[in-house]
Amino acid sequence: MHLHEVFLEKVHQTVDLLEVFICLLIPVFLIKAVVDYFALGQLLWRDYAVLFVQSVGGFIVAFLLIDLVEVIHDFRSR
């Protein structure tokens, strides 16, 4: 297999993990919204959106770097 084929396979695995991450992240944000509503009397939609984008973006960047390092390591070890 070529380097880009192995990398694309790893990226597909990361996308599957991202789906699970988002499914687990949404209930956390809903609970945070309920707590904020009862504690502060308001919902902070913009803050939630920024935190969500940062969480998902950090996940993507971290796993792409991990995938890239793993693919290069596997490719060199052959």
C-alpha positions in Angstrom: 0.0 0.0 0.0 1.1 3.5 -0.7 1.5 6.1 2.0 -1.6 8.1 1.0 -3.8 5.0 1.0 -2.7 4.1 4.5 -3.2 7.7 5.6 -6.7 7.8 4.1 -7.6 4.6 5.9 -6.5 6.2 9.2 -8.5 9.3 8.4 -11.6 7.2 7.9 -11.1 5.7 11.3 -10.7 9.2 12.8 -14.0 10.3 11.2 -15.7 7.3 12.9 -14.2 8.4 16.2 -15.3 11.9 15.6 -18.9 10.8 15.2 -18.7 9.1 18.5 -17.0 12.1 20.1 -19.7 14.4 18.9 -22.5 12.0 20.1 -20.9 12.0 23.5 -20.2 15.8 23.5 -23.8 16.9 22.8 -25.3 15.6 26.0 -22.5 17.3 27.9 -23.4 20.6 26.3 -27.1 20.0 27.0 -26.3 19.4 30.7 -24.1 22.5 30.8 -26.9 24.5 29.3 -29.4 23.3 31.9 -27.0 24.1 34.7 -26.2 27.5 33.3 -29.9 28.3 32.9 -30.7 27.4 36.5 -27.5 29.0 37.9 -27.3 32.1 35.8 -30.8 32.4 34.5 -29.6 32.6 30.9 -28.1 30.5 28.1 -24.8 31.5 26.7 -25.2 30.3 23.1 -22.2 32.0 21.7 -19.9 30.6 24.4 -21.3 27.1 23.8 -20.7 27.4 20.1 -17.1 28.6 20.5 -16.4 25.8 23.0 -18.0 23.2 20.7 -16.0 24.4 17.7 -12.8 24.4 19.8 -13.4 21.0 21.1 -14.1 19.4 17.7 -11.3 21.3 16.1 -8.8 20.2 18.8 -10.0 16.6 18.3 -9.5 16.8 14.6 -6.1 18.4 14.8 -4.8 16.0 17.5 -6.0 12.9 15.7 -4.7 14.0 12.3 -1.3 14.5 13.8 -1.5 11.2 15.6 -2.5 9.5 12.3 0.2 11.2 10.3 2.9 10.2 12.8 1.5 6.6 13.0 1.4 6.3 9.2 4.9 7.6 8.8 6.2 5.2 11.5 4.4 2.2 10.0 5.6 3.2 6.5 9.3 3.5 7.6 9.2 0.3 9.6 8.4 -1.8 6.5 
